[in-house]
Amino acid sequence: MLKDIQDSYYIESPEQATVLLNPIRGEIIAQLLEPGSAAEVARTLGETAQRINYHLKALEKAGLVERVGTRQVRNLVEVLYRAIAKTFVLAESLSMKPETLQRLKDQSSLAHLVTASERIRRDAMLLMEQSDVGEVIPSATLQLQVHLSDEQQRQTFVEEYAAMVQQLVDRYSGCKDGNDAYQVLLAVYPKPKE
C-alpha cells in the first residue's frame, strides 16, 4: 500500500534546487501525483521515453520522486514512480547566495520558454497534419511589448498579468459543455538586443 503523498516539500539543499529548476523535470513531477512510468509521462509530454527516463533518474537521485512499484506490460517490466509531494517550495534557508538563486530561477524560466515554444510548434504542426483540407483550426496569437523601468515594476506587472489571465481562464473553465479544450500559454521575457 502506498503511503500518502506530502502536500508540500521544502527544498533546502542547493543540489535538489538545481535538479528541480530544470523545466522539464517540473513537468514530469506534475505528471507524477499518481504513480506513472517513464513511457506514460513521455506520451503525455510528447517526449521520448529515454529522455523522460534520464530526468526521472536525476529526480530520484535527488529524492524528489520515488519508485513505488512495477508492472508487467507485454514482455517488459515498467518501473512506476511518484512525486514525493504535490508542491515544492524553495526554502529561504537555501545555502545559496541570493544572486545565485535568482540566476537559477531566471535561467530555468528561459529554458522553460524554449521548451514551451517547441511545444507550441509541435502542437501547431500536429493540428495542421490532422486537419482536413480547407478546415480552419481556431487559434489566436498576440504579441505585445511593454516598457518596465525597474525590478519592482516588472514584478508588479507579472503578478497583475498572471492574476488577470487566471480570472479569464476561471471565467471560461466553468463552461465544460463543449468538447474542445484549448491550450493557453503566455510568456513574459526581456526583449533581446539585436
Accessible surface in RSA format (square Angstrom, percent):
REM  Atomic radii and reference values for relative SASA: ProtOr
REM  Chains: A
REM  Algorithm: Lee & Richards
REM  Probe-radius: 1.40
REM  Slices: 20
REM RES _ NUM      All-atoms   Total-Side   Main-Chain    Non-polar    All polar
REM                ABS   REL    ABS   REL    ABS   REL    ABS   REL    ABS   REL
RES MET A   1   243.43 126.1 152.38 100.8  91.05 216.8 130.85 111.3 112.58 149.1
RES LEU A   2    73.75  41.1  57.02  40.8  16.73  42.1  58.63  41.2  15.12  40.7
RES LYS A   3   145.00  70.7 131.19  80.5  13.81  32.9  92.37  83.1  52.63  56.1
RES ASP A   4   134.53  94.2 113.90 113.4  20.63  48.8  35.73  84.1  98.80  98.5
RES ILE A   5    30.36  17.3  17.48  13.0  12.89  31.1  19.07  13.7  11.29  30.6
RES GLN A   6    85.70  47.9  77.40  56.6   8.30  19.8  38.41  81.8  47.29  35.9
RES ASP A   7   100.97  70.7  92.34  91.9   8.63  20.4  32.86  77.3  68.11  67.9
RES SER A   8    41.96  35.5  29.81  39.8  12.15  28.0  10.68  22.7  31.28  43.8
RES TYR A   9    55.80  26.1  54.38  30.9   1.43   3.7  29.93  22.5  25.88  31.9
RES TYR A  10   127.39  59.5 118.97  67.7   8.42  21.9  77.19  58.0  50.20  61.9
RES ILE A  11     0.00   0.0   0.00   0.0   0.00   0.0   0.00   0.0   0.00   0.0
RES GLU A  12   107.76  61.9  96.48  73.0  11.28  26.9  23.63  45.7  84.13  68.7
RES SER A  13    35.51  30.0  33.01  44.1   2.50   5.8  32.60  69.4   2.91   4.1
RES PRO A  14    35.48  25.9  35.28  32.2   0.20   0.7  35.48  29.3   0.00   0.0
RES GLU A  15   122.64  70.4 116.48  88.1   6.16  14.7  70.61 136.6  52.03  42.5
RES GLN A  16    24.35  13.6  24.35  17.8   0.00   0.0   8.59  18.3  15.75  11.9
RES ALA A  17     0.00   0.0   0.00   0.0   0.00   0.0   0.00   0.0   0.00   0.0
RES THR A  18    72.65  51.7  65.54  66.4   7.10  16.9  54.33  73.0  18.32  27.7
RES VAL A  19    25.97  17.1  25.63  23.2   0.33   0.8  25.97  22.6   0.00   0.0
RES LEU A  20    25.09  14.0  19.88  14.2   5.20  13.1  19.88  14.0   5.20  14.0
RES LEU A  21    31.21  17.4  27.16  19.4   4.05  10.2  30.15  21.2   1.06   2.8
RES ASN A  22    49.07  33.8  42.66  41.2   6.41  15.4   9.82  23.6  39.25  37.9
RES PRO A  23    16.78  12.2   6.96   6.3   9.82  35.7  15.26  12.6   1.51   9.4
RES ILE A  24     5.45   3.1   4.88   3.6   0.57   1.4   4.88   3.5   0.57   1.5
RES ARG A  25    26.98  11.3  26.98  13.8   0.00   0.0   0.00   0.0  26.98  16.4
RES GLY A  26    31.44  38.8   0.00   N/A  31.44  38.8  24.43  67.0   7.01  15.7
RES GLU A  27    27.77  15.9  23.73  18.0   4.04   9.6  24.57  47.5   3.21   2.6
RES ILE A  28     0.00   0.0   0.00   0.0   0.00   0.0   0.00   0.0   0.00   0.0
RES ILE A  29     8.72   5.0   8.72   6.5   0.00   0.0   8.72   6.3   0.00   0.0
RES ALA A  30    61.42  56.5  42.79  66.0  18.62  42.4  48.53  68.3  12.89  34.1
RES GLN A  31    72.99  40.8  50.92  37.2  22.07  52.6   5.57  11.9  67.42  51.1
RES LEU A  32     0.21   0.1   0.21   0.2   0.00   0.0   0.21   0.1   0.00   0.0
RES LEU A  33    73.92  41.2  69.53  49.7   4.40  11.1  69.53  48.8   4.40  11.8
RES GLU A  34   130.01  74.6 127.93  96.8   2.08   4.9  58.23 112.6  71.78  58.6
RES PRO A  35    45.02  32.8  25.76  23.5  19.26  70.0  25.76  21.3  19.26 119.7
RES GLY A  36     5.26   6.5   0.00   N/A   5.26   6.5   5.26  14.4   0.00   0.0
RES SER A  37     1.82   1.5   1.82   2.4   0.00   0.0   1.82   3.9   0.00   0.0
RES ALA A  38    15.04  13.8  13.48  20.8   1.57   3.6  13.48  19.0   1.57   4.2
RES ALA A  39    25.55  23.5  23.18  35.8   2.36   5.4  23.23  32.7   2.32   6.1
RES GLU A  40    56.81  32.6  54.41  41.2   2.40   5.7  22.17  42.9  34.64  28.3
RES VAL A  41     4.26   2.8   2.96   2.7   1.30   3.1   4.26   3.7   0.00   0.0
RES ALA A  42     4.25   3.9   3.94   6.1   0.31   0.7   3.94   5.5   0.31   0.8
RES ARG A  43   168.50  70.7 141.79  72.3  26.72  63.6  80.33 109.8  88.17  53.4
RES THR A  44    88.99  63.3  54.81  55.6  34.17  81.4  39.25  52.7  49.74  75.2
RES LEU A  45    11.34   6.3  10.32   7.4   1.02   2.6  11.34   8.0   0.00   0.0
RES GLY A  46    39.97  49.3   0.00   N/A  39.97  49.3  23.21  63.7  16.76  37.5
RES GLU A  47    42.06  24.1  23.95  18.1  18.11  43.1   5.92  11.5  36.13  29.5
RES THR A  48    81.04  57.6  75.19  76.2   5.85  13.9  74.96 100.7   6.09   9.2
RES ALA A  49    40.53  37.3  35.74  55.2   4.79  10.9  36.03  50.7   4.51  11.9
RES GLN A  50   140.09  78.3 129.71  94.8  10.38  24.7  67.78 144.3  72.31  54.8
RES ARG A  51   100.70  42.3  93.82  47.8   6.88  16.4  38.95  53.2  61.75  37.4
RES ILE A  52     0.00   0.0   0.00   0.0   0.00   0.0   0.00   0.0   0.00   0.0
RES ASN A  53    56.98  39.3  56.98  55.1   0.00   0.0   6.99  16.8  49.99  48.3
RES TYR A  54   141.80  66.2 134.30  76.4   7.50  19.5  97.77  73.5  44.03  54.3
RES HIS A  55    12.59   6.9  12.59   8.8   0.00   0.0   8.49   8.7   4.10   4.8
RES LEU A  56     0.00   0.0   0.00   0.0   0.00   0.0   0.00   0.0   0.00   0.0
RES LYS A  57    88.61  43.2  84.36  51.8   4.25  10.1  67.56  60.8  21.05  22.4
RES ALA A  58    24.31  22.4  16.08  24.8   8.23  18.7  22.70  32.0   1.62   4.3
RES LEU A  59     0.00   0.0   0.00   0.0   0.00   0.0   0.00   0.0   0.00   0.0
RES GLU A  60    49.58  28.5  39.65  30.0   9.93  23.6  17.57  34.0  32.01  26.1
RES LYS A  61   191.27  93.3 155.17  95.2  36.10  86.0 108.72  97.9  82.56  87.9
RES ALA A  62    19.60  18.0   3.36   5.2  16.24  36.9  14.94  21.0   4.66  12.3
RES GLY A  63    34.74  42.8   0.00   N/A  34.74  42.8  28.66  78.6   6.08  13.6
RES LEU A  64     0.00   0.0   0.00   0.0   0.00   0.0   0.00   0.0   0.00   0.0
RES VAL A  65     2.52   1.7   0.00   0.0   2.52   6.1   0.00   0.0   2.52   6.8
RES GLU A  66    44.94  25.8  43.44  32.9   1.50   3.6  21.85  42.3  23.09  18.9
RES ARG A  67   124.06  52.1  99.71  50.8  24.35  58.0  39.92  54.6  84.14  51.0
RES VAL A  68    35.05  23.1   5.08   4.6  29.97  72.2  13.30  11.6  21.75  59.0
RES GLY A  69    32.96  40.6   0.00   N/A  32.96  40.6  29.32  80.5   3.63   8.1
RES THR A  70    86.41  61.5  61.30  62.1  25.11  59.8  30.94  41.6  55.46  83.8
RES ARG A  71    85.71  36.0  77.70  39.6   8.02  19.1  49.01  67.0  36.70  22.2
RES GLN A  72   118.29  66.1  88.34  64.6  29.95  71.3  51.82 110.3  66.47  50.4
RES VAL A  73    44.70  29.4  40.98  37.1   3.72   9.0  44.46  38.6   0.24   0.7
RES ARG A  74   215.81  90.6 177.49  90.5  38.32  91.2  84.57 115.6 131.24  79.5
RES ASN A  75   133.29  91.9 105.92 102.4  27.38  65.9  40.62  97.8  92.68  89.6
RES LEU A  76   118.36  65.9 116.63  83.4   1.72   4.3 118.36  83.1   0.00   0.0
RES VAL A  77    95.21  62.7  68.63  62.1  26.58  64.0  68.63  59.6  26.58  72.1
RES GLU A  78    31.00  17.8  26.88  20.3   4.12   9.8  17.04  33.0  13.96  11.4
RES VAL A  79    42.04  27.7  35.87  32.5   6.17  14.9  35.87  31.2   6.17  16.7
RES LEU A  80    24.47  13.6  24.47  17.5   0.00   0.0  24.47  17.2   0.00   0.0
RES TYR A  81     2.72   1.3   2.72   1.5   0.00   0.0   1.74   1.3   0.98   1.2
RES ARG A  82    17.45   7.3  17.45   8.9   0.00   0.0   0.21   0.3  17.23  10.4
RES ALA A  83     0.00   0.0   0.00   0.0   0.00   0.0   0.00   0.0   0.00   0.0
RES ILE A  84    23.81  13.5  19.19  14.3   4.61  11.1  21.19  15.3   2.62   7.1
RES ALA A  85     0.00   0.0   0.00   0.0   0.00   0.0   0.00   0.0   0.00   0.0
RES LYS A  86   106.89  52.1  89.97  55.2  16.92  40.3  43.51  39.2  63.39  67.5
RES THR A  87    74.97  53.3  70.53  71.5   4.44  10.6  68.22  91.6   6.74  10.2
RES PHE A  88    38.99  19.5   9.72   6.0  29.27  76.2   9.91   6.0  29.08  83.2
RES VAL A  89    62.35  41.0  59.18  53.6   3.17   7.6  62.35  54.2   0.00   0.0
RES LEU A  90    39.58  22.0  22.52  16.1  17.06  42.9  22.52  15.8  17.06  45.9
RES ALA A  91    12.08  11.1   7.58  11.7   4.50  10.2  11.09  15.6   0.98   2.6
RES GLU A  92   178.69 102.6 146.20 110.6  32.49  77.4  69.74 134.9 108.95  89.0
RES SER A  93    80.21  67.8  50.34  67.2  29.86  68.8  57.42 122.3  22.78  31.9
RES LEU A  94    12.09   6.7   1.21   0.9  10.88  27.3   1.21   0.9  10.88  29.3
RES SER A  95    95.73  80.9  59.52  79.4  36.21  83.4  56.68 120.7  39.05  54.7
RES MET A  96    30.60  15.8  11.00   7.3  19.60  46.7  17.13  14.6  13.47  17.8
RES LYS A  97   136.87  66.8 130.41  80.0   6.46  15.4  76.65  69.0  60.22  64.1
RES PRO A  98   107.26  78.2  98.06  89.4   9.19  33.4 103.55  85.5   3.71  23.0
RES GLU A  99   113.75  65.3 102.50  77.5  11.25  26.8  65.80 127.3  47.95  39.1
RES THR A 100    60.93  43.3  56.69  57.5   4.23  10.1  42.89  57.6  18.04  27.3
RES LEU A 101    30.83  17.2  30.83  22.1   0.00   0.0  30.83  21.6   0.00   0.0
RES GLN A 102    91.32  51.1  90.11  65.9   1.21   2.9  39.23  83.5  52.09  39.5
RES ARG A 103   160.88  67.5 157.71  80.4   3.17   7.6  47.50  64.9 113.38  68.7
RES LEU A 104    42.90  23.9  41.03  29.4   1.87   4.7  41.82  29.4   1.07   2.9
RES LYS A 105    84.37  41.2  81.79  50.2   2.58   6.1  36.54  32.9  47.82  50.9
RES ASP A 106    63.53  44.5  60.62  60.3   2.91   6.9  17.56  41.3  45.97  45.8
RES GLN A 107    86.65  48.5  82.56  60.3   4.09   9.7  33.68  71.7  52.97  40.2
RES SER A 108    20.55  17.4  15.15  20.2   5.40  12.4   8.49  18.1  12.06  16.9
RES SER A 109    72.03  60.9  60.68  81.0  11.35  26.1  35.92  76.5  36.11  50.6
RES LEU A 110    81.44  45.4  80.73  57.8   0.70   1.8  81.07  56.9   0.36   1.0
RES ALA A 111    43.60  40.1  34.84  53.8   8.77  19.9  41.64  58.6   1.97   5.2
RES HIS A 112    75.64  41.3  75.64  52.6   0.00   0.0  46.17  47.6  29.47  34.3
RES LEU A 113    43.99  24.5  41.35  29.6   2.65   6.7  43.66  30.7   0.33   0.9
RES VAL A 114    85.24  56.1  83.86  75.9   1.38   3.3  85.24  74.1   0.00   0.0
RES THR A 115    20.16  14.3  19.24  19.5   0.93   2.2   5.70   7.7  14.46  21.9
RES ALA A 116     7.89   7.3   5.47   8.4   2.42   5.5   7.77  10.9   0.12   0.3
RES SER A 117    59.16  50.0  52.28  69.8   6.88  15.9  39.78  84.7  19.38  27.2
RES GLU A 118   105.04  60.3  99.09  75.0   5.95  14.2  43.28  83.7  61.76  50.4
RES ARG A 119    49.37  20.7  48.33  24.6   1.04   2.5  21.62  29.5  27.75  16.8
RES ILE A 120    92.17  52.4  89.45  66.6   2.72   6.5  91.53  65.9   0.64   1.7
RES ARG A 121   167.97  70.5 162.60  82.9   5.37  12.8  58.18  79.5 109.79  66.5
RES ARG A 122    78.92  33.1  75.00  38.2   3.92   9.3  53.30  72.8  25.62  15.5
RES ASP A 123    40.90  28.6  39.59  39.4   1.31   3.1  20.48  48.2  20.42  20.4
RES ALA A 124    41.61  38.3  37.69  58.2   3.92   8.9  40.66  57.3   0.95   2.5
RES MET A 125    81.16  42.0  81.16  53.7   0.00   0.0  66.57  56.6  14.58  19.3
RES LEU A 126    75.76  42.2  75.73  54.2   0.03   0.1  75.73  53.2   0.03   0.1
RES LEU A 127    82.68  46.0  82.20  58.8   0.48   1.2  82.23  57.7   0.45   1.2
RES MET A 128   122.98  63.7 108.71  71.9  14.27  34.0  70.07  59.6  52.91  70.1
RES GLU A 129   127.75  73.3  92.57  70.0  35.18  83.8  47.25  91.4  80.50  65.7
RES GLN A 130   129.01  72.1  96.57  70.6  32.44  77.2  46.49  99.0  82.52  62.6
RES SER A 131    31.93  27.0  12.56  16.8  19.36  44.6   2.21   4.7  29.71  41.6
RES ASP A 132   107.21  75.1  99.33  98.9   7.88  18.6  28.43  66.9  78.79  78.6
RES VAL A 133   161.99 106.6 130.02 117.7  31.96  77.0 137.42 119.4  24.57  66.6
RES GLY A 134    73.94  91.2   0.00   N/A  73.94  91.2  42.62 116.9  31.32  70.2
RES GLU A 135    89.98  51.7  63.42  48.0  26.55  63.2  31.20  60.4  58.77  48.0
RES VAL A 136   129.62  85.3 109.05  98.7  20.57  49.6 112.26  97.5  17.36  47.1
RES ILE A 137    56.01  31.9  41.79  31.1  14.21  34.3  41.79  30.1  14.21  38.6
RES PRO A 138    82.50  60.1  70.29  64.1  12.21  44.4  78.03  64.4   4.47  27.8
RES SER A 139   102.52  86.6  60.76  81.1  41.76  96.2  41.14  87.6  61.38  86.0
RES ALA A 140   103.91  95.5  64.35  99.3  39.56  90.0  72.63 102.3  31.29  82.9
RES THR A 141   135.93  96.7  97.93  99.3  38.00  90.6  72.50  97.4  63.43  95.9
RES LEU A 142   143.81  80.1 112.74  80.7  31.07  78.1 113.81  79.9  30.00  80.7
RES GLN A 143   167.91  93.9 139.39 101.9  28.52  67.9  45.07  95.9 122.85  93.2
RES LEU A 144   144.18  80.3 108.17  77.4  36.01  90.5 114.30  80.3  29.88  80.4
RES GLN A 145   110.96  62.1  75.29  55.0  35.68  84.9  38.24  81.4  72.73  55.2
RES VAL A 146    78.31  51.5  57.16  51.7  21.15  51.0  60.20  52.3  18.10  49.1
RES HIS A 147   154.78  84.6 132.26  91.9  22.52  57.6  92.64  95.5  62.14  72.3
RES LEU A 148    43.61  24.3  20.00  14.3  23.61  59.3  20.52  14.4  23.08  62.1
RES SER A 149    98.49  83.2  59.22  79.0  39.26  90.4  55.63 118.5  42.86  60.0
RES ASP A 150    72.32  50.7  68.77  68.4   3.55   8.4  32.70  77.0  39.62  39.5
RES GLU A 151   109.38  62.8 106.58  80.6   2.80   6.7  61.98 119.9  47.40  38.7
RES GLN A 152   126.76  70.9 121.76  89.0   5.00  11.9  57.27 121.9  69.49  52.7
RES GLN A 153    81.30  45.5  76.76  56.1   4.54  10.8  25.36  54.0  55.95  42.4
RES ARG A 154   101.39  42.6 101.23  51.6   0.16   0.4  42.88  58.6  58.51  35.5
RES GLN A 155    83.25  46.6  81.63  59.7   1.62   3.9  27.25  58.0  56.00  42.5
RES THR A 156    50.99  36.3  50.79  51.5   0.20   0.5  42.80  57.5   8.19  12.4
RES PHE A 157    61.98  31.0  57.05  35.3   4.94  12.8  61.47  37.3   0.51   1.5
RES VAL A 158    60.99  40.1  60.99  55.2   0.00   0.0  60.99  53.0   0.00   0.0
RES GLU A 159    99.35  57.0  89.69  67.9   9.66  23.0  39.51  76.4  59.84  48.9
RES GLU A 160   103.22  59.3  99.75  75.5   3.47   8.3  38.08  73.7  65.14  53.2
RES TYR A 161    57.62  26.9  52.90  30.1   4.72  12.3  53.01  39.8   4.60   5.7
RES ALA A 162    55.61  51.1  46.49  71.7   9.12  20.8  51.98  73.2   3.63   9.6
RES ALA A 163    53.68  49.4  44.43  68.6   9.25  21.1  52.36  73.7   1.32   3.5
RES MET A 164   132.09  68.4 125.82  83.3   6.26  14.9  98.91  84.1  33.18  44.0
RES VAL A 165    36.67  24.1  35.59  32.2   1.08   2.6  36.67  31.9   0.00   0.0
RES GLN A 166    96.94  54.2  95.31  69.7   1.63   3.9  37.89  80.7  59.04  44.8
RES GLN A 167   118.16  66.1 112.55  82.3   5.60  13.3  35.36  75.3  82.80  62.8
RES LEU A 168    90.23  50.3  89.94  64.3   0.29   0.7  89.95  63.2   0.28   0.8
RES VAL A 169    54.31  35.7  48.71  44.1   5.61  13.5  53.98  46.9   0.33   0.9
RES ASP A 170    84.15  58.9  69.07  68.8  15.08  35.6  27.81  65.4  56.34  56.2
RES ARG A 171   157.84  66.3 134.20  68.4  23.64  56.3  62.41  85.3  95.43  57.8
RES TYR A 172   137.84  64.4 128.87  73.3   8.97  23.3  88.30  66.4  49.53  61.1
RES SER A 173    52.49  44.4  41.20  55.0  11.29  26.0  35.64  75.9  16.85  23.6
RES GLY A 174    67.70  83.5   0.00   N/A  67.70  83.5  39.65 108.8  28.06  62.8
RES CYS A 175    88.87  67.2  66.46  74.1  22.41  52.7  27.74  70.3  61.13  65.9
RES LYS A 176   169.20  82.5 143.13  87.8  26.07  62.1  91.47  82.3  77.73  82.8
RES ASP A 177   143.64 100.6 111.48 111.0  32.16  76.0  41.75  98.3 101.90 101.6
RES GLY A 178    58.03  71.6   0.00   N/A  58.03  71.6  38.90 106.7  19.13  42.8
RES ASN A 179   152.03 104.8 114.86 111.0  37.17  89.5  33.26  80.0 118.78 114.8
RES ASP A 180   112.10  78.5  87.85  87.4  24.25  57.3  20.09  47.3  92.01  91.8
RES ALA A 181   104.10  95.7  67.18 103.7  36.91  84.0  74.92 105.5  29.18  77.3
RES TYR A 182   132.65  61.9 105.27  59.9  27.38  71.2  92.08  69.2  40.57  50.0
RES GLN A 183   147.74  82.6 120.00  87.7  27.74  66.0  50.38 107.2  97.36  73.8
RES VAL A 184    94.69  62.3  60.29  54.6  34.40  82.9  63.31  55.0  31.38  85.1
RES LEU A 185    83.65  46.6  56.88  40.7  26.78  67.3  58.21  40.9  25.44  68.5
RES LEU A 186    90.32  50.3  58.51  41.9  31.81  80.0  62.39  43.8  27.93  75.2
RES ALA A 187    51.52  47.4  20.80  32.1  30.72  69.9  27.00  38.0  24.52  64.9
RES VAL A 188    66.86  44.0  34.00  30.8  32.86  79.2  38.09  33.1  28.78  78.0
RES TYR A 189   119.54  55.8  93.81  53.4  25.73  67.0  49.76  37.4  69.78  86.0
RES PRO A 190   111.65  81.4  94.37  86.0  17.28  62.8 106.20  87.7   5.44  33.8
RES LYS A 191   134.67  65.7 106.80  65.5  27.87  66.4  64.27  57.8  70.40  75.0
RES PRO A 192    90.21  65.7  75.77  69.1  14.45  52.5  86.82  71.7   3.39  21.1
RES LYS A 193   206.15 100.6 172.21 105.7  33.94  80.8 123.89 111.5  82.26  87.6
RES GLU A 194   197.63 113.5 116.31  88.0  81.32 193.6  82.78 160.1 114.85  93.8
END  Absolute sums over single chains surface
CHAIN  1 A    14729.4      12017.0       2712.4       8398.0       6331.4
END  Absolute sums over all chains
TOTAL         14729.4      12017.0       2712.4       8398.0       6331.4
